[in-house]
Amino acid sequence: MAEDEPIRLFIDEDVWLGLAAALRDRGFDAVHVCEVARGGLEDREQMAFAIQQRRAILTHNKRHYTSLSSPNTTTGRTKRITASW
């Protein structure tokens, strides 16, 4: 992802479905797993889809996704943004 490329969000099913539409209304590129018929799939499958679509995952399920993250094969680094509130 280029530095000036906007973040594209893939919103996990543990996050309110309406958030994707609310973000799109404000100009963000966001899709919810249920909007693309991916509800109920394993975290590993969701991660693979997000990577293929070049999307960041927005989830409350930090514990599971942290264990799935791996270094970027190009740079050797893992990009992870964690926000708490």
C-alpha positions as CSV (number, residue, x, y, z in Angstrom):
1,M,0.0,0.0,0.0
2,A,1.4,3.4,-1.0
3,E,1.8,6.0,1.7
4,D,-0.9,8.2,0.1
5,E,-3.3,5.3,-0.7
6,P,-6.4,5.6,1.5
7,I,-7.1,2.9,4.0
8,R,-9.7,0.4,2.8
9,L,-11.6,-1.2,5.6
10,F,-13.0,-4.7,5.9
11,I,-15.3,-4.7,9.0
12,D,-15.5,-7.9,10.9
13,E,-18.9,-9.3,11.9
14,D,-18.4,-8.5,15.6
15,V,-18.6,-4.8,14.7
16,W,-22.0,-3.1,14.1
17,L,-23.2,-3.7,10.5
18,G,-24.3,0.0,10.1
19,L,-20.8,1.2,10.6
20,A,-19.7,0.4,7.1
21,A,-22.6,2.4,5.6
22,A,-21.9,5.3,8.0
23,L,-18.2,5.3,7.0
24,R,-19.1,5.2,3.3
25,D,-21.5,8.1,3.8
26,R,-18.4,10.1,5.0
27,G,-16.2,9.1,2.0
28,F,-14.4,6.0,3.4
29,D,-13.9,2.8,1.5
30,A,-15.5,0.3,3.9
31,V,-17.3,-3.0,3.6
32,H,-18.8,-5.3,6.3
33,V,-18.3,-9.0,6.1
34,C,-22.1,-9.5,5.9
35,E,-22.3,-7.2,2.9
36,V,-20.0,-9.4,0.9
37,A,-21.6,-12.7,2.1
38,R,-18.7,-13.7,4.3
39,G,-20.4,-13.9,7.7
40,G,-19.6,-16.9,9.8
41,L,-16.3,-17.7,8.1
42,E,-13.2,-18.5,10.1
43,D,-10.8,-15.7,11.0
44,R,-8.1,-17.1,8.8
45,E,-10.5,-17.0,5.8
46,Q,-11.4,-13.4,6.6
47,M,-7.8,-12.4,6.8
48,A,-7.0,-14.0,3.5
49,F,-9.9,-12.2,1.9
50,A,-8.8,-8.8,3.4
51,I,-5.2,-9.3,2.2
52,Q,-6.5,-10.3,-1.3
53,Q,-8.7,-7.1,-1.4
54,R,-5.9,-5.0,0.1
55,R,-8.1,-4.1,3.1
56,A,-7.4,-3.5,6.8
57,I,-9.5,-5.5,9.2
58,L,-11.5,-3.5,11.7
59,T,-12.5,-5.9,14.5
60,H,-13.1,-6.2,18.3
61,N,-11.4,-9.7,18.0
62,K,-7.8,-8.5,18.5
63,R,-6.8,-11.7,20.3
64,H,-7.5,-14.0,17.3
65,Y,-6.3,-11.7,14.5
66,T,-3.0,-10.9,16.4
67,S,-2.2,-14.7,16.4
68,L,-2.9,-14.8,12.6
69,S,-0.7,-11.8,11.7
70,S,2.6,-12.5,10.1
71,P,5.4,-10.4,8.6
72,N,4.9,-8.9,5.2
73,T,6.7,-11.1,2.7
74,T,8.0,-8.1,0.9
75,T,9.3,-5.9,3.7
76,G,9.6,-8.5,6.5
77,R,7.4,-6.2,8.7
78,T,3.9,-6.7,10.1
79,K,1.6,-3.7,9.8
80,R,-0.8,-3.6,12.7
81,I,-2.8,-0.6,14.0
82,T,-4.5,-1.1,17.3
83,A,-7.0,1.4,18.7
84,S,-8.6,1.2,22.1
85,W,-11.3,3.3,23.5
